[in-house]
């Protein structure tokens, strides 16, 4: 099993593994299927007139869907003694440990999360349940960093 990485002393970084593999396969499938459909549009008479622009649009739709699926590979969590940085699908946000109440993985949840004040939480998509033991190691390290920051 590969351990989560440390870029520099005292910093922890983690990215999902299985999610990246699955997303890459799905993205390739989207592009392949939509490309095949694009070539088949003009192969026989269907009662509609398909132009080259329709074929290009079909490939474009496949590419857009592939990029959408690949957005799931962006997720990352970085933590150090001062705080934690969570990057999910669309944005990155940093939280100081004093603003984080708990780092949890609720029963049945797909991802870990940061528990914030006032019953708010932030999903940590970088730590998915599907990664099994790797996610357990990541959660232990995040909890250790939080505990050391509270001392």
C-alpha positions in Angstrom: 0.0 0.0 0.0 1.3 3.4 -0.9 1.3 6.0 1.9 0.0 9.5 1.4 2.7 11.9 0.5 4.5 14.7 2.3 5.8 17.5 0.1 7.8 19.0 3.0 8.3 18.2 6.6 5.1 18.5 8.6 2.8 18.7 5.5 0.4 16.0 4.5 -1.1 15.6 1.0 -3.6 13.1 -0.2 -5.4 12.4 -3.5 -7.8 9.6 -4.3 -6.6 6.7 -6.4 -9.5 4.6 -7.5 -11.6 7.6 -8.4 -8.9 8.8 -10.8 -8.8 5.4 -12.5 -12.5 5.1 -12.9 -12.9 8.7 -14.1 -10.2 8.2 -16.8 -11.8 5.0 -18.1 -15.3 6.7 -18.2 -13.8 9.8 -20.0 -12.2 7.6 -22.6 -15.4 5.7 -23.1 -17.4 8.9 -23.6 -15.0 10.2 -26.3 -14.9 6.8 -28.0 -18.7 6.2 -28.0 -19.5 9.7 -29.2 -16.8 9.5 -31.9 -18.3 6.3 -33.2 -21.8 7.7 -33.2 -20.5 10.7 -35.1 -19.1 8.5 -37.8 -22.3 6.5 -38.0 -24.6 9.5 -38.3 -24.1 9.7 -42.1 -23.5 6.0 -42.8 -27.1 5.2 -43.9 -30.3 7.1 -44.6 -32.4 7.6 -41.4 -34.8 10.2 -42.7 -32.8 13.1 -41.4 -29.9 15.0 -43.0 -26.8 15.0 -40.9 -24.0 17.4 -41.8 -20.3 17.4 -40.9 -21.2 20.0 -38.3 -23.5 17.5 -36.6 -20.7 15.0 -36.5 -18.3 17.5 -35.0 -20.9 18.4 -32.4 -21.2 14.8 -31.4 -17.5 14.5 -30.8 -17.7 17.8 -28.9 -20.4 16.5 -26.6 -18.2 13.5 -25.9 -15.3 15.7 -25.0 -17.4 18.0 -22.8 -18.7 15.0 -20.9 -15.2 13.6 -20.6 -13.9 16.9 -19.1 -16.9 16.9 -16.7 -16.0 13.4 -15.5 -12.3 14.3 -15.2 -13.2 17.1 -12.8 -13.5 14.4 -10.1 -9.8 13.8 -10.4 -9.0 17.3 -9.2 -9.7 16.6 -5.6 -6.9 16.9 -3.1 -6.4 17.6 0.6 -3.3 19.3 2.1 -2.8 19.8 5.8 -0.1 21.0 8.1 0.1 22.2 11.7 -1.7 25.5 10.8 -4.7 24.2 8.9 -6.2 22.2 6.1 -6.7 23.0 2.4 -9.5 21.2 0.6 -9.8 21.2 -3.2 -13.0 19.7 -4.6 -14.6 19.9 -8.0 -14.7 23.6 -8.5 -12.7 25.3 -5.8 -10.1 25.3 -3.1 -10.6 26.5 0.4 -8.2 26.6 3.4 -9.4 26.3 7.0 -7.4 26.9 10.1 -7.6 24.1 12.6 -9.2 26.4 15.2 -12.2 26.6 12.8 -12.5 22.9 12.4 -14.4 21.0 15.1 -13.8 17.4 13.8 -12.5 15.5 10.8 -15.1 12.7 10.4 -16.2 9.9 8.1 -19.9 9.3 8.9 -21.3 5.7 8.5 -22.5 5.1 5.0 -20.9 8.3 3.6 -19.0 8.3 0.3 -16.4 10.9 1.4 -14.8 12.2 4.6 -15.8 15.7 5.8 -14.7 18.6 8.0 -17.2 19.4 10.7 -17.4 23.2 11.1 -19.2 25.3 13.7 -23.0 25.8 13.5 -23.6 22.3 12.1 -21.9 23.1 8.8 -19.5 20.7 7.1 -17.3 20.5 4.0 -17.0 17.3 2.0 -13.4 16.2 1.4 -13.8 14.5 -1.9 -10.1 13.6 -1.9 -10.8 10.9 0.8 -13.4 8.5 -0.7 -14.6 5.4 1.0 -13.7 3.4 -2.2 -10.0 3.8 -1.4 -10.4 1.7 1.7 -7.2 1.4 3.8 -5.6 4.4 2.1 -8.5 6.6 3.3 -8.1 5.2 6.8 -4.4 6.2 6.8 -5.3 9.6 5.5 -8.0 10.1 8.2 -5.6 9.1 10.9 -3.0 11.6 9.7 -5.5 14.4 9.5 -6.8 13.7 13.0 -3.2 13.6 14.3 -2.4 17.0 12.7 -5.6 18.5 14.2 -4.8 17.1 17.6 -1.2 18.4 17.5 -2.6 21.9 16.5 -4.9 21.9 19.5 -2.0 21.4 22.0 
